Amino acid sequence: MRQKRSIPFEITGVDSLGQGVSKITDKITFIPKTAVGDKGEALIVSERKGVAFARVEKLLEPSTQRIKSECPHYGSCPSCHYLHVDYDQELSYKKENFERLFRHFSLPHIEVIAADRRFAYRNRIQLHYSLKSKLLGMRDPQTFMILPIPECLIAVPEVTGELRRLYSNDQWIKEAPPHVMEGHVEIYWHKDELKVNWNRPYSEGGFTQVFEEMNQKLKDILKEQWLPNNPTTLLDLFGGNGNLSDNLNYSRRLCVDMYQSLPGEDFISQDLYAAGALNRVHKELQKRSLLIESLLLDPPRSGLKNIKEWIKFFHPKTIAYVSCDPQTLARDLKDSEEYTIRKAFLIDFFPSTYHFESLIILDRKN
């Protein structure tokens, strides 16, 4: 087995995955849970041509940005990324990365919508388990080890209470399916009901945002920016249960997503990644005599690579693109010459982590 080696590091920036960036060796090195100004020694865990990934071995000169994490699991848990700096600094890192990704766009000032709290916000948490090793927790993406987190701080109190119950006296071992040696459990608090699902698909029963108050802020922003004096015909792609479009000022709409049962008459079930999806949606719109003026979309992290086909086909006056991954957002909106970006928002749905929600609103030039 190849012995891991140590290297010196000095952090000069933070990337979009919340990793500190060091450039003082022959390879650019990415080190999680570091801050600009940190200096020390790091242990390389993997490397390839020109790039290395490492972990702090010795912190010889801490950054002035550093604070002591409030979470007892932060040193080992892979789920949070910024608890070694204060919340203002976290938002600054996120905004810098948003700006970097959109540096080739004519982007207006990014409005940052901070979260009301940094902890106790997630209404859903998913943990891995192994009956063989008798471990329940988060899986480390580098070592694949399961790291117990009985005192996780980011879940809402109802989820935290269930988490502690499962960990108490290894209660989870008694409740995990005995015939599945390795799997996952999802704890979900929704509409005043606690659900615990073992080895079921993520967000079974329908996707909802994990931070309810921030979801409401996003809806309020959309409503405010949707030119409320001008009712519009609206196509809502990846519309879910109509969460984002319900309160918008539309005359008629069509929501498109994958449904087991349709939430209403203005919904259709369609896999938007399938070949021919655009044509099938167009036929449905023709059946309803609906001419689209505005487009709203909130895709999964992978985005919608052929969004330009949809834009060219429908030629909407207004586009609102909500994304949980600004990298795919920038990819999808590249070369949108016919549109001007009117507003850009960074909405912090996921405090303590490198994730955030972004919203870009575009207007057709003519």
C-alpha positions as CSV (number, residue, x, y, z in Angstrom):
1,M,0.0,0.0,0.0
2,R,1.3,3.4,-1.0
3,Q,2.1,5.5,2.1
4,K,0.3,8.8,2.3
5,R,2.5,11.9,2.3
6,S,2.4,15.2,4.1
7,I,2.8,18.6,2.3
8,P,2.9,22.2,3.5
9,F,-0.2,24.3,2.7
10,E,-1.3,27.9,2.7
11,I,-4.9,28.7,1.9
12,T,-5.4,31.6,-0.5
13,G,-9.0,30.9,-1.6
14,V,-12.1,28.7,-1.1
15,D,-13.7,26.8,-4.0
16,S,-17.4,26.2,-4.7
17,L,-17.3,23.0,-2.7
18,G,-16.2,24.8,0.4
19,Q,-12.6,23.5,0.1
20,G,-9.6,25.7,0.8
21,V,-7.2,26.1,-2.1
22,S,-3.4,25.9,-1.6
23,K,-0.9,26.5,-4.5
24,I,2.5,26.4,-2.8
25,T,3.5,22.9,-4.0
26,D,3.7,21.4,-7.5
27,K,0.0,20.6,-7.3
28,I,-3.0,22.7,-6.6
29,T,-4.3,21.2,-3.3
30,F,-7.9,21.2,-2.0
31,I,-8.4,21.0,1.7
32,P,-11.8,20.9,3.4
33,K,-12.6,22.9,6.5
34,T,-9.9,25.5,6.0
35,A,-10.1,29.3,5.8
36,V,-8.2,31.9,3.8
37,G,-4.9,32.5,5.8
38,D,-4.6,29.0,7.3
39,K,-1.1,27.6,7.1
40,G,0.1,24.2,8.1
41,E,0.7,20.6,7.0
42,A,-1.8,18.4,5.2
43,L,-2.0,14.7,4.5
44,I,-2.8,13.9,0.9
45,V,-5.7,11.4,0.6
46,S,-5.9,11.3,-3.2
47,E,-4.2,12.9,-6.2
48,R,-4.1,13.1,-9.9
49,K,-2.2,15.0,-12.5
50,G,-1.8,18.6,-11.3
51,V,-4.3,18.3,-8.4
52,A,-4.3,16.8,-4.9
53,F,-6.9,16.4,-2.2
54,A,-5.8,16.5,1.4
55,R,-6.8,16.9,5.0
56,V,-5.3,19.1,7.7
57,E,-2.7,17.3,9.7
58,K,-1.2,20.2,11.6
59,L,-2.6,23.7,11.7
60,L,0.5,25.8,12.4
61,E,-0.9,29.3,11.8
62,P,-4.7,29.6,12.0
63,S,-6.5,32.1,9.9
64,T,-8.0,35.2,11.6
65,Q,-11.3,34.1,10.2
66,R,-11.4,30.9,12.3
67,I,-13.8,30.3,15.1
68,K,-14.5,27.3,17.3
69,S,-17.2,25.1,15.8
70,E,-20.4,24.7,17.9
71,C,-20.9,21.2,16.6
72,P,-19.2,18.4,18.4
73,H,-19.1,16.3,15.2
74,Y,-17.8,18.9,12.8
75,G,-14.2,17.7,12.8
76,S,-15.1,14.4,11.3
77,C,-18.6,14.8,9.8
78,P,-18.6,15.5,6.0
79,S,-22.0,17.1,5.9
80,C,-21.2,20.7,7.0
81,H,-18.4,22.8,5.5
82,Y,-18.2,26.2,7.1
83,L,-18.7,25.9,10.9
84,H,-15.0,26.9,11.4
85,V,-15.9,30.5,10.3
86,D,-18.8,32.8,11.3
87,Y,-21.9,33.0,9.3
88,D,-21.1,36.4,7.6
89,Q,-17.8,34.8,6.3
90,E,-19.7,31.8,5.1
91,L,-22.0,34.0,3.1
92,S,-19.0,35.9,1.7
93,Y,-17.5,32.7,0.5
94,K,-20.7,31.6,-1.2
95,K,-21.2,35.0,-2.9
96,E,-17.6,35.0,-4.2
97,N,-18.1,31.6,-5.7
98,F,-21.5,32.6,-7.3
99,E,-19.7,35.7,-8.8
100,R,-16.8,33.5,-10.0
101,L,-19.1,31.1,-11.8
102,F,-21.0,34.0,-13.5
103,R,-17.9,36.1,-14.3
104,H,-18.6,35.9,-18.1
105,F,-22.2,37.1,-17.7
106,S,-23.5,40.6,-17.4
107,L,-24.7,39.9,-13.9
108,P,-26.3,42.6,-11.8
109,H,-25.6,42.9,-8.1
110,I,-26.2,39.6,-6.4
111,E,-28.8,40.0,-3.6
112,V,-27.9,37.7,-0.7
113,I,-30.8,36.5,1.3
114,A,-29.4,35.2,4.6
115,A,-31.0,32.5,6.7
116,D,-32.7,33.4,9.9
117,R,-30.7,30.8,11.7
118,R,-27.7,28.6,11.1
119,F,-28.9,25.5,13.0
120,A,-32.1,23.6,13.6
121,Y,-33.5,24.2,10.2
122,R,-33.5,20.8,8.2
123,N,-36.8,19.0,8.3
124,R,-35.2,15.9,6.7
125,I,-32.0,14.0,7.3
126,Q,-30.7,10.8,5.8
127,L,-28.2,8.5,7.5
128,H,-26.4,5.4,6.4
129,Y,-26.1,2.3,8.5
130,S,-24.2,-0.9,8.7
131,L,-25.5,-3.8,10.9
132,K,-22.2,-5.6,10.4
133,S,-20.2,-2.7,11.9
134,K,-23.1,-1.5,14.1
135,L,-22.7,2.1,12.9
136,L,-25.3,4.7,12.0
137,G,-24.3,8.1,10.6
138,M,-22.9,10.1,7.7
139,R,-20.7,8.3,5.2
140,D,-17.3,9.9,4.6
141,P,-16.9,10.3,0.8
142,Q,-13.1,9.6,1.0
143,T,-12.9,6.7,3.4
144,F,-16.5,5.4,3.0
145,M,-16.6,5.0,6.8
146,I,-19.8,5.7,8.6
147,L,-19.4,8.5,11.2
148,P,-22.0,8.7,14.0
149,I,-23.7,12.1,14.6
150,P,-26.0,11.7,17.6
151,E,-25.8,15.5,18.4
152,C,-26.3,16.9,14.9
153,L,-27.2,20.6,15.1
154,I,-28.7,21.4,11.7
155,A,-32.0,19.3,12.0
156,V,-35.2,20.7,13.4
157,P,-36.0,19.7,17.0
158,E,-38.4,17.0,16.0
159,V,-35.8,15.3,13.8
160,T,-33.1,15.8,16.4
161,G,-35.3,14.1,19.1
162,E,-35.8,11.1,16.9
163,L,-32.1,11.0,16.0
164,R,-31.2,10.8,19.7
165,R,-33.9,8.1,20.3
166,L,-32.4,6.0,17.6
167,Y,-28.9,6.4,18.9
168,S,-29.9,5.8,22.6
169,N,-28.8,2.2,23.6
170,D,-28.4,1.5,19.8
171,Q,-32.2,1.4,19.4
172,W,-31.8,1.8,15.6
173,I,-30.3,-1.7,15.5
174,K,-33.6,-3.1,16.8
175,E,-35.6,-1.2,14.2
176,A,-33.4,-1.5,11.1
177,P,-34.6,-4.3,8.7
178,P,-32.6,-7.3,9.8
179,H,-32.3,-8.7,6.2
180,V,-30.6,-5.6,4.9
181,M,-27.0,-5.4,6.3
182,E,-26.3,-2.0,4.8
183,G,-28.7,0.7,3.9
184,H,-30.1,4.1,4.9
185,V,-32.8,5.7,7.0
186,E,-34.6,9.0,6.4
187,I,-36.1,11.0,9.2
188,Y,-38.6,13.6,8.0
189,W,-40.8,16.1,9.8
190,H,-43.5,17.5,7.6
191,K,-47.0,18.9,8.3
192,D,-46.6,18.1,12.1
193,E,-45.9,14.4,11.3
194,L,-42.7,12.5,11.9
195,K,-41.8,9.9,9.3
196,V,-39.0,7.3,9.6
197,N,-38.4,5.4,6.4
198,W,-35.8,2.6,6.1
199,N,-34.2,2.0,2.7
200,R,-36.9,3.9,0.8
201,P,-36.2,6.3,-2.1
202,Y,-35.1,9.8,-1.0
203,S,-38.0,12.1,-0.3
204,E,-40.5,9.4,-0.9
205,G,-44.1,10.7,-1.2
206,G,-43.0,14.0,-2.9
207,F,-40.1,16.4,-2.7
208,T,-40.2,19.4,-0.4
209,Q,-37.5,21.9,0.5
210,V,-35.6,21.2,3.7
211,F,-35.8,24.7,5.1
212,E,-39.4,25.8,5.1
213,E,-38.9,29.5,6.1
214,M,-36.3,30.0,3.3
215,N,-38.7,28.3,0.9
216,Q,-41.3,31.0,1.8
217,K,-38.7,33.7,1.3
218,L,-38.0,32.4,-2.2
219,K,-41.8,32.3,-3.0
220,D,-42.1,35.9,-1.7
221,I,-39.2,37.1,-3.9
222,L,-40.7,35.4,-7.0
223,K,-44.0,36.9,-6.4
224,E,-42.5,40.4,-6.0
225,Q,-40.4,40.1,-9.1
226,W,-43.1,38.6,-11.3
227,L,-44.5,41.9,-12.5
228,P,-47.7,41.5,-10.5
229,N,-49.7,44.0,-12.6
230,N,-49.2,41.8,-15.7
231,P,-51.0,38.4,-15.4
232,T,-49.1,35.8,-17.5
233,T,-49.5,32.4,-19.1
234,L,-47.0,30.2,-17.3
235,L,-45.1,27.0,-17.9
236,D,-43.7,25.6,-14.7
237,L,-41.1,22.9,-15.4
238,F,-40.1,20.6,-12.5
239,G,-43.1,22.2,-10.8
240,G,-43.6,19.6,-8.1
241,N,-46.9,20.3,-6.3
242,G,-46.9,23.9,-7.6
243,N,-44.9,25.2,-4.6
244,L,-43.2,28.1,-6.4
245,S,-45.9,29.0,-8.9
246,D,-49.0,28.8,-6.8
247,N,-48.9,32.4,-5.6
248,L,-47.6,34.0,-8.9
249,N,-49.8,36.3,-10.9
250,Y,-50.7,34.0,-13.8
251,S,-53.9,33.8,-15.9
252,R,-53.3,30.2,-16.7
253,R,-50.4,27.7,-16.1
254,L,-49.2,24.2,-16.8
255,C,-47.0,22.4,-14.2
256,V,-44.8,19.6,-15.5
257,D,-43.0,17.0,-13.4
258,M,-43.1,13.2,-12.7
259,Y,-46.2,12.4,-10.6
260,Q,-47.7,9.3,-9.2
261,S,-51.1,11.1,-9.1
262,L,-51.8,14.5,-10.6
263,P,-52.2,17.3,-8.0
264,G,-54.7,19.2,-10.2
265,E,-56.1,19.9,-13.7
266,D,-53.2,22.2,-14.6
267,F,-50.6,19.4,-14.0
268,I,-49.2,16.8,-16.3
269,S,-46.7,14.0,-15.6
270,Q,-43.7,14.0,-17.9
271,D,-40.1,13.0,-17.5
272,L,-38.4,16.2,-18.7
273,Y,-35.1,14.4,-19.4
274,A,-36.8,12.0,-21.8
275,A,-36.3,12.2,-25.5
276,G,-39.3,14.1,-27.0
277,A,-40.3,15.7,-23.8
278,L,-40.6,19.2,-25.4
279,N,-42.8,18.0,-28.1
280,R,-45.1,16.1,-25.7
281,V,-45.4,19.2,-23.5
282,H,-46.1,21.3,-26.6
283,K,-48.9,19.0,-27.7
284,E,-50.5,19.2,-24.2
285,L,-50.3,23.0,-24.4
286,Q,-52.0,23.0,-27.9
287,K,-54.8,20.8,-26.5
288,R,-55.4,23.4,-23.8
289,S,-55.0,26.4,-26.3
290,L,-52.3,27.8,-24.0
291,L,-49.7,30.1,-25.5
292,I,-46.7,30.4,-23.1
293,E,-45.5,33.9,-22.1
294,S,-43.4,33.0,-19.0
295,L,-41.2,30.1,-18.0
296,L,-40.4,29.0,-14.5
297,L,-38.1,26.1,-13.8
298,D,-36.5,24.5,-10.7
299,P,-34.7,21.4,-11.9
300,P,-32.6,19.0,-9.8
301,R,-28.9,19.5,-9.3
302,S,-28.2,18.3,-12.8
303,G,-30.0,21.2,-14.4
304,L,-31.6,21.0,-17.8
305,K,-28.9,20.8,-20.5
306,N,-31.3,21.4,-23.4
307,I,-33.0,24.4,-21.9
308,K,-32.0,26.4,-24.9
309,E,-34.3,24.3,-27.0
310,W,-37.2,25.1,-24.7
311,I,-36.4,28.8,-24.7
312,K,-36.0,28.9,-28.5
313,F,-39.3,27.0,-29.0
314,F,-41.5,29.0,-26.6
315,H,-39.6,32.3,-26.7
316,P,-41.0,33.4,-23.4
317,K,-41.0,37.1,-22.3
318,T,-39.7,36.2,-18.8
319,I,-37.7,33.3,-17.4
320,A,-37.2,32.5,-13.8
321,Y,-34.6,29.8,-13.2
322,V,-34.2,28.5,-9.6
323,S,-31.2,26.2,-9.0
324,C,-29.6,24.4,-6.2
325,D,-26.4,24.1,-8.2
326,P,-25.0,27.4,-9.6
327,Q,-22.5,25.5,-11.8
328,T,-25.3,23.9,-13.8
329,L,-27.2,27.1,-13.8
330,A,-24.3,29.0,-15.4
331,R,-23.9,26.1,-17.9
332,D,-27.6,26.2,-18.9
333,L,-27.8,30.0,-19.3
334,K,-24.6,30.4,-21.2
335,D,-25.0,32.2,-24.5
336,S,-28.5,33.4,-23.8
337,E,-28.0,36.5,-26.0
338,E,-31.7,37.2,-26.5
339,Y,-32.2,37.8,-22.8
340,T,-31.0,40.2,-20.2
341,I,-30.5,39.1,-16.6
342,R,-32.7,41.4,-14.5
343,K,-32.1,40.0,-11.1
344,A,-29.8,37.6,-9.3
345,F,-30.4,36.2,-5.9
346,L,-28.3,33.9,-3.6
347,I,-30.8,32.4,-1.1
348,D,-29.2,30.5,1.7
349,F,-31.4,27.4,2.0
350,F,-28.5,25.3,3.4
351,P,-26.5,27.2,6.1
352,S,-23.3,25.6,7.4
353,T,-22.8,23.8,4.1
354,Y,-21.4,25.0,0.7
355,H,-24.9,24.5,-0.9
356,F,-27.3,27.4,-1.6
357,E,-30.2,28.1,-3.8
358,S,-29.9,30.6,-6.6
359,L,-32.5,32.5,-8.6
360,I,-31.9,34.2,-11.9
361,I,-34.6,36.3,-13.6
362,L,-34.3,37.1,-17.3
363,D,-36.2,39.3,-19.6
364,R,-36.4,39.0,-23.4
365,K,-34.7,41.9,-25.1
366,N,-37.5,42.3,-27.8
